[in-house]
Amino acid sequence: MIPRRWIFIAFLFSCHCLSACGPLTIKDTTTQSFVPIQRGVLELHQDLVIPANRTRVFLQDGRVLHGINEYYPHCQLRVRNIMEHPQPVQADRFTIDKVFGTLDQVVSSEPVRLAAVGSTVIAGGGGGNGGGNGEGRQLYMYFMALHSDQQPQVTYLVCGGALEEPAFADYPSFQDIQTALGDYATLTLNGDD
C-alpha cells in the first residue's frame, strides 16, 4: 500500500505542473482578479536615456533611476547593446509579443569563517548552502519582449516585485507596474487599446 504522504506529494506536484502549463497571469488589484499576460502594448510617453556603458534604465515610483531599491516593485527598460555613449530611447509605441516570468533566488551570505587547529580545519561555515545562517530572498519578474520598427535596439520591459522572503515573494501586480512607470509609460495588456 502507498503511504498517504506520497499520494499527497504526487497530488501537489500534479497541481503545480498543471498550473505551470496555463497562461502567465498578472494580478489586477482593482478587480482582485488575475488577467492573462501574453501580449500587449507599452506606450512610452517621454524620451528616456540609457547611460553610457549600460543596457538599462530603471523606473521606480514614477521616477527614472540608475539603480533601484529591490525591496519595492520596479521596472527596467532594456536595450540590446552596451555603448560607450548614452543611448536615447524616444517616446514610441512598442508591441509586446511575448511575456515570460522568472524567479531569482538570492542568499545573503556572511564571510566564510573557519576554525582550525594547526593545519586541520575543524569547522567551516558561512551563508548560503554552506550550512551557515544566510538569509534567502526571492524576486519574481516579468520579462516583456518589446518590438518597434523605429527602435529595434529596445528589447525588454522587465518588471519585478519586491525582493522578499520566499513565503511573501510574488510577481508585481498590474498596479505595481503602473506605479513604477508613472507618467513615463502606460502598459496595456493583451493588445487591447
N, C-alpha and C positions, 0 to 999 in steps of 0.2 A: 504494500500500500504506500502511496506517495504522501509524505508529510504535508500538512496544511500549509506550512510556511513556503514550501516550494510551489504550491499551487498559487498562493498569494503573490509570490515574486514573479511567476510567469504571467499572472494577470496584470500586474503593474507594468512589466516590460512590454506586453502587447498593447496596453493603453498608450504608453509612451510612443511606441512605434507607429501606431495608428494616428496619433495626433501629429507626429512629425511628418506624416505623409500629406497632411492637409495644407491649405494655403497659409502663408505667413499672414498674421493679423496684427493690427495696432489698436490699442485701446483708445476709444473716444470717451473722455471723461464727462462730456456734456450729456451723453445719452447712456453712459455706463455700458456700452456695447463694444464688441470687437469687430473691426472692419477689415476686410481683406486688403492687403497692401502689396499688390503685384505690379502695378504700374501707376503712373500719374504724371503730374506736371509741376515743375518748380519755376515760378516766376521770380526772377531776380530783379528787384526794383531799382537797386542802386549799384553803381560800379564798386568793385572790390579790388584790392591789390594783394597778390601773393608776394610776400617778402622775398628778396634775393636769397638764393641758396635754400629755399623751402619749396614744398609742394602743396602746402595747405594754409588756409587761414581759418581761425576758429571763430564761432559765433556762440555767445552765451548771454542770456538775459538781454537780448536785443542789441548787444554791443559786439564790435569786431575786436578780437584779441589775438595775440600771438602765442598764447598759452592759456589753459583753462583750469578751473577748479574741477577736478574729476569727480568730486562728491556731489555735483549738481548736473542735471541734464545739459547737453551741449551739442553742437553740430560743427562739422568741418566741411569746407568746400575745397575739393582737391583738384589738382591739375596733373597732367601726365609726367612732365619732365622738370628736373631741377635746373634752374637758370642762374647765372651769376648776376642777373639784374632782376628788379621787380617785374612781376607778370600781371598786367591788368586783366581783370575779368569784367566784361561790360554787362550792363543790365540786359537781360535776354530771357527768352522762354526756352527752358530745357525740358525735353520729354524724359520720362523715367521709364525705361524699357524693362528693367529687371531689378528686383529687390531681394536681398538675402540678409539673414541675420547671423551674427557671430556672438560668441561668448569669450571674453578674455578673463583668464583667471590670474590673479596677482597674489603673490605671497610676500608679505613683508618679512624680510629675514634680518636677523641681527648678525653681527660679526660672528664668525666661527670661533668657538672657544675650545681649547684643547687642554687637557690635564695630562701631564706626563711625568714620569719618574725616569731620569736618565734618558735613554733613547727609546723607551717604550711608551706608546700612547695608551693611556688608561681609558679615557673617555673623550668623545668629541661631540659637539653639538652646535646648533645654530638654528636659524629659521627654516621654513620650507619643509621639504621631505626628509630632512636630516634628523628628525625627532626633536627638534627644538620647539620653541614656542612661537613660531612665525604665525602671523595672523592673516588668514585668507580673505580675499575680497574678489567680487565678480563684477564685470561690466558687460552688459548686453548692448549691442549696437546694430542698427540697420545700415546697410550699405545700399544706396540707391544709385544705379548706373545712369549717368546723365548723358543726353545727346543734344547737340546743337550743330547745325551745318556751319554756322558762322564761327563757332568756337570749339573745334574738335579737341582742343587741349584740355578742356574741362571734363573730368572723368566721373567724379562721385560727389554726392552729398552723403556724408556719414554722420549719423546722429546716435548718440549714446545716452543711456540712462545714467543714474548715479552709481558710482563705484561703492558697492555695499557688501555686507556680509552675505553669504550665499542665500540665507533664508529670506532676505529682503531685496535682493537684486532683481531688477526687471528691466524690460525694454522701456524707452521713453514713450509716454503717451503722445497722441496727436497734439494735444495742447502744450505738452513739454517742448515739442519740436517748434511749434509756432512761437512760443515764448523765447526760445533760443534764437530763432531767426529774427524776431522783432519786425521792424519796418523794412528790413533789408530784402526779405523774400517771403513769398507765400507758397505753401505746399498744398496741392490738390491731389487727392488720391484717386486711383483707377481711371485717370484721364478725364474725369468729369470736370468740365469747365464752368 
